[in-house]
Amino acid sequence: MLLHQHWPLFGLSVRTPTLELRYPTDEQVAEIAERSVTEGVHDPAYMPFTIEWTDLPPPLQQRRSLQHHWAMRANWQTDSWTCNLAVVVDGVIVGTQSVGANDFAALRSVVTGSFLFLPYQGQGIGTEMRAAILHLAFAGLGADMATTGAWQDNAQSLGVTRQLGYEREGHRRMLSRGAPREMVGYRLERAAWEARRRDDILIEGLEPCLDLFGLTPAAPE
């Protein structure tokens, strides 16, 4: 179909034994926006994100979520991109997982981010979806390094990061809901990822997308 021909990301997926990362359609983006409100993604008393989008009241929150996803498509450039994928478990969307980069073809460095709807947290899904996106970055796109960050009191996110072999690389003070907080940065080098590399993760539909990432079909798969 023409949509997949001109925007092949719609055919991209990463599968593990327990979940799939899939490029979402507009209907799925709308579902994610709505369920982020109705099911929630964190305790309202605690802000896990640097961009406080969940503090917006509905229906503004849903509308801004849609705009955010559409902006990632509209503003995609080969030297500046963010690929935000729906996380699907047993046919149900349970959250999103993103990977992004600037000047990736030269720097080979990516940054990841994610969230899960509240009913699906604490079940190991966060670790599995991060492992899947790292496989896309390292095995699929040929990354040399992945970075991430979390507030120093975000035990869940930091637990996933440490479990997957990242090393701490520093911290900085930032504002969160008008108050200072410590953001901790982590990096995962290719050698550390290779030491934990899995053979049960499958990438599909990547080759037609490679030029969007600034790469060629000769890139590692």
C-alpha positions as CSV (number, residue, x, y, z in Angstrom):
1,M,0.0,0.0,0.0
2,L,1.1,3.6,-0.7
3,L,1.3,4.6,3.0
4,H,3.9,1.8,3.8
5,Q,5.7,2.5,0.5
6,H,6.3,6.2,1.3
7,W,6.6,5.9,5.1
8,P,8.0,2.4,5.6
9,L,8.2,2.8,9.4
10,F,4.6,1.5,9.5
11,G,6.1,-1.9,8.6
12,L,8.8,-1.8,11.3
13,S,8.5,-4.1,14.3
14,V,10.8,-5.6,16.9
15,R,9.6,-8.9,18.6
16,T,10.7,-10.6,21.7
17,P,9.2,-13.8,23.2
18,T,6.8,-11.6,25.3
19,L,6.2,-8.4,23.4
20,E,6.3,-6.4,20.2
21,L,7.4,-2.9,19.4
22,R,5.4,-1.6,16.5
23,Y,5.2,1.7,14.7
24,P,1.7,3.0,15.6
25,T,-1.0,4.1,13.3
26,D,-3.0,7.3,13.9
27,E,-5.8,5.2,15.5
28,Q,-3.2,3.6,17.9
29,V,-1.7,7.0,18.7
30,A,-5.2,8.2,19.6
31,E,-5.6,5.2,21.8
32,I,-2.3,5.8,23.5
33,A,-3.3,9.4,24.2
34,E,-6.6,8.5,25.6
35,R,-5.4,5.6,27.8
36,S,-2.6,7.8,29.1
37,V,-5.4,9.8,30.8
38,T,-7.9,7.0,31.7
39,E,-5.4,4.4,32.9
40,G,-2.6,6.8,33.9
41,V,1.2,6.3,33.6
42,H,2.4,7.4,37.1
43,D,1.2,8.3,40.5
44,P,0.0,11.9,40.2
45,A,2.1,12.8,43.3
46,Y,5.3,11.8,41.5
47,M,6.6,13.3,38.2
48,P,8.9,10.8,36.4
49,F,9.3,12.9,33.3
50,T,11.4,16.0,32.4
51,I,8.5,17.3,30.2
52,E,5.5,17.4,32.4
53,W,2.9,16.5,29.8
54,T,0.9,14.4,32.2
55,D,0.1,17.4,34.3
56,L,-2.0,18.9,31.5
57,P,-5.8,18.5,32.0
58,P,-7.9,16.6,29.6
59,P,-8.8,17.0,26.8
60,L,-5.7,19.2,26.3
61,Q,-3.4,16.3,27.4
62,Q,-4.8,14.0,24.7
63,R,-4.6,16.7,22.1
64,R,-1.0,17.5,22.9
65,S,-0.1,13.8,22.9
66,L,-1.4,13.5,19.4
67,Q,0.5,16.6,18.3
68,H,3.7,15.2,19.8
69,H,3.4,12.0,17.8
70,W,2.5,13.8,14.6
71,A,5.4,16.3,15.1
72,M,7.9,13.4,15.4
73,R,6.7,12.2,11.9
74,A,6.5,15.7,10.4
75,N,9.9,16.8,11.7
76,W,11.8,13.6,10.9
77,Q,15.1,14.2,9.2
78,T,17.9,11.8,8.4
79,D,20.2,13.7,10.8
80,S,17.6,14.3,13.5
81,W,14.9,11.7,14.3
82,T,12.9,10.1,17.1
83,C,11.2,6.7,16.5
84,N,8.4,6.2,19.0
85,L,7.0,2.7,19.0
86,A,3.9,1.2,20.6
87,V,4.6,-1.6,23.1
88,V,2.2,-4.5,22.4
89,V,1.6,-7.5,24.8
90,D,-0.9,-10.2,23.8
91,G,-2.4,-7.9,21.2
92,V,-2.9,-5.0,23.7
93,I,-0.9,-1.7,23.7
94,V,0.7,-1.3,27.1
95,G,2.9,1.8,26.6
96,T,5.5,3.3,24.2
97,Q,9.2,3.0,23.7
98,S,11.3,5.5,21.8
99,V,14.8,5.8,20.4
100,G,16.2,9.0,18.9
101,A,19.4,10.5,17.6
102,N,21.0,13.5,16.1
103,D,23.7,13.0,13.4
104,F,23.4,9.3,13.9
105,A,25.2,8.2,10.8
106,A,28.4,9.9,12.1
107,L,28.0,9.7,15.9
108,R,26.3,6.3,16.2
109,S,24.8,7.3,19.5
110,V,21.1,7.1,20.5
111,V,18.9,8.1,23.5
112,T,15.9,6.1,24.7
113,G,12.7,6.9,26.6
114,S,9.5,5.1,27.5
115,F,6.4,4.8,29.6
116,L,3.9,2.1,30.6
117,F,0.3,2.4,31.5
118,L,-0.1,1.9,35.3
119,P,-1.8,-1.5,35.1
120,Y,1.2,-3.0,33.3
121,Q,4.0,-1.7,35.6
122,G,6.0,-3.9,37.9
123,Q,5.7,-7.0,35.6
124,G,9.1,-6.9,33.9
125,I,7.7,-5.3,30.8
126,G,9.9,-2.2,31.1
127,T,13.1,-4.3,31.0
128,E,11.9,-6.3,28.1
129,M,10.9,-3.3,26.0
130,R,14.2,-1.5,26.7
131,A,16.1,-4.7,25.7
132,A,14.1,-4.7,22.4
133,I,14.8,-1.1,21.5
134,L,18.5,-1.6,22.3
135,H,18.5,-4.5,20.0
136,L,17.1,-2.3,17.3
137,A,19.7,0.3,18.0
138,F,22.8,-1.9,18.2
139,A,21.9,-4.9,16.0
140,G,19.7,-3.2,13.6
141,L,21.1,0.3,13.2
142,G,24.7,-0.3,14.2
143,A,24.8,2.0,17.2
144,D,28.0,2.3,19.3
145,M,26.4,3.8,22.3
146,A,23.0,4.3,24.0
147,T,22.2,6.9,26.7
148,T,19.3,7.4,29.1
149,G,18.5,9.3,32.2
150,A,16.1,9.3,35.2
151,W,15.5,11.2,38.3
152,Q,17.7,9.9,41.1
153,D,14.6,8.7,43.1
154,N,13.1,6.9,40.1
155,A,13.9,3.4,41.4
156,Q,12.0,1.6,38.7
157,S,13.6,3.3,35.7
158,L,17.1,3.1,37.3
159,G,16.6,-0.6,38.1
160,V,15.9,-1.3,34.4
161,T,19.0,0.7,33.4
162,R,21.4,-1.0,35.7
163,Q,20.0,-4.5,34.9
164,L,20.8,-3.9,31.2
165,G,24.5,-3.0,31.9
166,Y,24.6,0.8,31.6
167,E,27.2,2.7,33.5
168,R,26.6,6.0,35.3
169,E,28.1,9.0,33.6
170,G,27.1,11.9,35.8
171,H,24.2,14.0,37.0
172,R,22.8,17.5,36.7
173,R,20.3,19.6,38.6
174,M,17.0,20.4,36.8
175,L,13.7,21.9,37.6
176,S,10.7,19.5,38.1
177,R,7.3,21.1,38.9
178,G,9.2,24.2,39.9
179,A,11.6,22.5,42.3
180,P,15.2,21.4,41.8
181,R,15.9,17.6,41.4
182,E,18.9,15.5,40.4
183,M,18.8,13.9,36.9
184,V,21.2,10.9,36.7
185,G,22.7,10.0,33.3
186,Y,23.7,6.5,32.1
187,R,25.4,5.2,29.0
188,L,25.7,1.7,27.4
189,E,28.6,1.0,25.2
190,R,28.4,-1.5,22.4
191,A,30.9,-3.9,24.2
192,A,28.7,-4.0,27.3
193,W,25.6,-4.6,25.1
194,E,27.4,-7.4,23.2
195,A,28.2,-9.1,26.5
196,R,24.4,-9.4,27.1
197,R,23.3,-9.8,23.5
198,R,20.2,-11.9,23.1
199,D,19.4,-14.2,20.2
200,D,15.6,-14.3,20.7
201,I,14.8,-10.8,19.4
202,L,13.6,-10.4,15.8
203,I,13.6,-7.2,13.8
204,E,11.2,-7.0,10.8
205,G,10.7,-4.3,8.2
206,L,13.9,-2.4,8.9
207,E,15.7,-2.5,5.5
208,P,13.2,-0.2,3.7
209,C,13.5,2.3,6.6
210,L,17.3,2.6,6.7
211,D,17.5,5.7,4.5
212,L,15.2,7.5,7.0
213,F,17.8,6.8,9.7
214,G,20.5,8.2,7.4
215,L,21.8,4.7,6.6
216,T,22.1,2.4,3.6
217,P,21.0,-1.3,3.2
218,A,24.7,-2.2,3.8
219,A,24.3,-1.2,7.5
220,P,24.3,-4.0,10.2
221,E,21.1,-5.9,10.7
